[in-house]
Amino acid sequence: MWNKQQTQPEAPGAPPVPASPSPAFSAPSAPRPATSTGSRSSARLGAGLHIKGQLTGTEDLQIDGKVDGPISLDGHQLTVGPTAVLTSEIHAGEVIVFGKVVGNVYARDRVDVKTDGSVIGDISTARISIEDGAHFKGRIEIDPAKAQAAAG
């Protein structure tokens, strides 16, 4: 019933040593670099956060809380979650709106305003989609050259 490996005495205060190496006890591996398949790093600001001030970054971002101040994501994607309220001027590569944005939106590639989304402000982008039921009040400037310049 008991084998020798399971009944070896341990030194007092020493951590238990596994009988045989297992994957659960292996050294942590180094972080994997982003591959060329399009996987990008992303961040998320939860619903309980309220930020006042400038927000800048070089990765995709999902916001579910409140932000008062300009947002610049250097060509990356901003997702405005369903509980988010942004009072911001937004500069990003792509903007997807499920929540509420009050301020101008400048997207190099695309802006999507989803069914429960709301944008009060001007939008400047290469491509736009506003779903039925979404709220939009402002002007739209569509410039396809923006997407071509970003790709080239």
N, C-alpha and C positions, 0 to 999 in steps of 0.2 A: 504494500500500500504506500509506504513512504520510500523514496529513493534518497541516495546520499546528497544529491544536489539540493533537495528541499529541506534537509535537516541540518545543514551546516550552521554552526554557531556564528553569530555576528558580533563584532566588536561593539562595546557600548557607545552609543551616540553616532555610530556610523550609519549612513543610509543603506537600505537594503540593496543588494546587488542581484540583478536577475541571473537565473541559472544559465540561460543561453541568450545570445544577442537577439533582440527583436526590433522590428521597425519603430516601435513606440519609443525606444530608448536610443535611437540613433541621433547623431549630431544634427542640429538644424541645418537645413540647406540654405544656400545663399539665395537672395531674391533673384527671380528670373528676369532677364532684361526683356523689354517689349519686343515683340517679334514684328516682322514686316507684314503680318497678316492683318494689321489694323487694330490690334489690341492697344488701348490707350489707358493711361491711368485716369482715375476719376475720384472726385471727392463729393461729400454730401454734408449739407448743413441741416440739422434736424429741426423739427417743428417747434421745439422749445427754445430755439436760439433767436435773438433779436440783435442785429448788427447795425450800428450807426457809424458810417464812414466809408471810405473807399475800399473796394474789394477787387484785387487783381490776382491773376493766376495764369498758369500755363498748362492746365489740365481741364478735362471736362468737369462740370459741377452741377449737382442737383441741389436746389434750395427748397426746403419745406417750411422754413421759418419766415421771419420778417427781415428785410434789408432796407435801410434808408441811406442811400448814397450811391455813387457811380460804381458800375461793375464792368471790368474789362478782362476778357478771357483769352486774348491773343490768338484769335482764330479757332478756339475750341468750342465745344457744345455747352450751352446752358439749358438746363431743364428746370422750369418753374413748376414745382410740385403743386398738387391740388390745395394744400393748406398754406401755400406761400403768398405773401403780400410784399411786393417790391415797389418802393418809391425810388426809382433809379433810372439813370440813363445807362443803357446796356450796349456794349460793344462785344460781339462774339462772332464766331464762325457760323454757328447755327443756334437758333433759339426755339425751344418747344415750350409752349405756355399751357399749363393745366390750371394754374391759379390766377392771381391778379397782378398786373403790371401797370403802374402809373409812371409814365415817362417814355422818352423816345427809345426806339430799338433799332440798332444798326447791326445787321448780320451780313457777313460776307457771302454766305451761301444761301441760307434758307431760314424762314420763320414759319412755324406751325402754331396756330392758335386752335387748341382743341375745344371740344363741345362745351365744357364748363369754364373755359379760359376767358380772360378779360384783358384787353390792352386799351389803355386810355393814353394816347400819344401817337406820334408819327412813327412809321416803320419805313426803313430803307433797307432793301435786300435785293438779291438776284431772283429768288423764287419765294412764293408765299402760298400758304394754305390756311384758310379760315373755315372751320367746320360749322355745320348748322348748329345753332344754339349758342355759339360763341359770341362774346360782346367785343366790339371794336369801335373806338371813336378816335378819329384822327385822319391823317393823310398817309397814303402809301406811295412810295417811290420804288419802282421796280427797275433795276439796272442789271441786265444779264451780263454785262461786261465785268461786273464784280466777281462772279463765279469763274469766268474765263481767266481773269487776272490772278485769282487765287490758285487756279489749277496750273497755270503756266509759269 
